[in-house]
């Protein structure tokens, strides 16, 4: 599905932009499965070792027009969340300043 491709491109692009130094920066993508309420979910984690997102604003990440970037529109993660919800999936974020950010996607398999 091209919409899922859009999700991945957006999240990977965000990870690249968050790296302090592109030469030493790392982005990893892991895929696993989990069973919840007798349903199998594909779990995809996109993790970087970039700057991280302040804890105080993490709850706003999926809010329209909120951005941590000076040139951001604040729509990228909103679109990502909407696409995942259209596919009955979810997205969450784990981040620590100076350590990096991970976005965790769960999609029914």
C-alpha positions in Angstrom: 0.0 0.0 0.0 1.5 3.4 -1.0 0.1 5.0 2.1 2.1 2.7 4.4 5.1 3.5 2.2 4.4 7.2 3.0 4.3 6.4 6.7 7.7 4.8 6.5 9.3 7.5 4.4 8.0 10.2 6.7 9.3 8.5 9.9 12.7 7.6 8.4 13.1 11.2 7.1 12.3 12.5 10.6 14.9 10.2 12.1 17.5 11.4 9.6 16.8 15.0 10.4 17.1 14.4 14.1 20.6 13.0 13.9 23.3 15.2 15.5 25.9 14.0 13.2 25.0 12.0 10.0 28.4 10.3 10.1 27.9 8.8 13.5 24.1 8.7 13.6 22.3 5.5 13.5 18.8 4.5 12.5 17.5 1.0 13.1 14.3 -0.6 12.0 13.1 -3.8 13.7 10.1 -5.9 13.0 8.5 -8.3 15.3 5.0 -9.7 16.1 2.9 -9.6 19.1 -0.4 -11.3 20.0 -3.1 -9.2 21.6 -6.6 -10.5 22.3 -6.0 -13.4 19.9 -5.0 -11.0 17.1 -1.5 -11.0 15.6 0.1 -7.6 15.2 3.2 -6.6 13.2 5.3 -4.3 15.3 7.7 -2.0 13.5 10.1 0.1 15.5 12.1 3.0 13.9 14.8 4.0 16.3 17.4 6.7 16.0 20.2 8.0 18.3 19.4 11.6 17.5 18.7 14.6 19.7 15.5 13.2 21.3 12.2 15.0 21.9 11.6 16.8 25.2 9.2 14.8 27.4 7.1 17.9 28.0 6.0 18.1 24.4 5.8 14.4 23.5 2.1 14.3 24.2 1.6 16.9 21.4 3.5 15.0 18.6 0.3 13.9 16.9 -1.5 17.2 17.2 -2.1 19.2 14.0 0.3 22.1 13.5 2.6 21.2 16.3 6.3 20.7 15.3 9.6 20.5 17.1 11.3 21.7 13.9 11.6 25.4 13.0 10.6 24.7 9.4 8.0 22.0 10.1 4.4 22.2 9.2 3.2 20.0 12.1 1.2 17.8 9.8 3.6 14.9 9.1 3.0 12.8 12.2 -0.7 13.7 12.1 -0.9 12.2 8.6 1.1 9.2 9.8 -1.3 8.5 12.6 -4.3 8.9 10.4 -2.9 6.4 7.8 -2.2 3.9 10.6 -5.6 4.3 12.0 -7.2 3.8 8.6 -5.3 0.4 8.6 -6.5 -0.3 12.2 -3.0 0.3 13.5 -1.4 2.5 16.2 1.7 4.6 16.7 3.5 5.6 19.8 6.7 7.3 20.7 9.5 6.8 23.2 12.2 9.5 23.4 14.9 10.7 25.7 16.9 13.9 25.2 20.4 13.1 24.0 19.7 9.5 23.4 17.2 9.4 20.6 13.7 8.6 19.6 11.8 5.4 18.7 8.4 5.3 16.9 6.5 2.1 17.4 3.9 1.1 14.9 1.5 -1.8 15.4 -0.6 -3.1 12.5 -2.9 -6.1 12.5 -1.4 -9.0 10.5 
